[in-house]
Amino acid sequence: MNIKQMAKALEELDSTAREGFDFDYQIIPGDEEVLQISLLGREEIPVYLTKTDTQLLCISYLWDESEIKAESRTQMIEMMLDMNIPMPLSSFSRIGDKYAVFGALSLDSSAKDIAHEVVILSNNAIDAIEVMSDFLK
């Protein structure tokens, strides 16, 4: 399934399969197409879905380096490492100067599996921002 087919398959899911959320989709063209998925009511933290040769990646950006209180950066990173294991289906990462949570899926994942990952990642992004807010300006 390519990105356009994934968008169509996600769009065809019923509300129950999307865990009660409505999704808004935008395909971002480029060398590798990316599907931006916004959960209605959570548009400020979209999930980006991309396909590699080996996996599907879902990424949600949290904050950038300039938003971190310099004096608490080390403590924040330690807390992120500690939270990686108990955070369901997601892990923290840094991409350039931006911090993110991400999840990976098999290329054989169903649209329902992808929708579940998108919702979980969105939940985890909101939780991470809340938990890490003391470290941010």
N, C-alpha and C positions, 0 to 999 in steps of 0.2 A: 504494500500500500504506500503510495506517495503522500506528500503533505496535503494536497488537494483532496485526495480520497479520504484521508483521515478526517479532515474538516467536515466532509459530507457525511461520513459515518457517525461522527460525534453529533452532528446536527440532527440526524435521524433518530437518535436515542430519545426515549421518553424521559420525563422528569425524574422518575424513580431511578433509572440507570445513571442519571446525572446527579443523584443524591439530593434532589430537590432544587438544584441550582439551574438557572438559565445561563447559557454560555453565549458570549459574543466572540466572533472569530475575525481575524484579519491575517491574510497571508502576506508575509514580508518577503519580497523577492530578493534574490542575490545568488551568489555562487551555490549556496545551499539554502533552499527555501526554509523559512521558519513560520510556524503557525503561532500567532499571538492569540491566547485564549484569555478572555476576561470573564470572570464570574460576576454576574450582575449584583451590584451592591459592594463589590470588592474591586472595582475597576482600577484603583490606584496601585494594585499589586498583581499585574497580569502574569500568567504562566506562558513561557515560550517553549514550544515543542519543536524539536528538530530530529532528523533521522541521520544516523551515520551508517556505515557499512555493517556494524555489529549490534547497534542498539538504538532505542528511542530515548532521547534525553528531554526531560522537563526541567526548566530552570525558572526560578523566580528571584528577581533582584531585590535586595533588602535595603542597602544603604551604601554610600561610597566612603572612601577613606577620609574625606574632608568632614564628614558628619560625626566622626568618632572623637571623644575627648582624649587628647593625647596621653594624659596621665593615667588613663584606665585601659589603654589599648591592650596591653599584655594580659590583664585580667579578663578582658572580654574574649580574647582569643582562647585562653585556657578554658573559659566557660563553654565556648563553642565546641571545643574538642570534647569536653565532658558530656555535652548534650548530643553528640553525634550518634551514639549507640541507642539511647532511649527514645530518640525522635523517630516516629514510625515512618518507614519507607523513604526517608530523606536524609541528606547530609549537607553540612555547610561546605562552602567553597569560596574562593576568591577568584574573580575573573578580571584581570587588570587591576583597577583600583576599586572595583565594586564587589561587595560581599553578596552572596547568594545562597539559597538552598536549592538542591536539585535531587531528582530521582531518576533512575534509569529503568527501562522496561525492555523486554525482549521484542525483537522485530515481529514476532508472531502474536503480540498482544492484541486482544480484541478491543473494539471501540469502548466497551464497558470497562475494561481494565484501564484504558487510557483515561477515561473520565474519572475513575476512582483515584488514579494517581494525581490528576489535576486538582481534585477537591482536597485530597490529603496534603498535597504540596501547598496549596493556598492556605489551608488551616495552619500548617507548620510555619509558613512565612509570617502570618499574623501573630502566632504565638512567639516566634523568635523576636520579632520587633518589640513585642510587649515585654518579654523577659530581658532583653538587652537594652531597653530604653535608658537605664541609668548610665550606660556607657556612651550614650549618644548626646550630642549637643542639643 
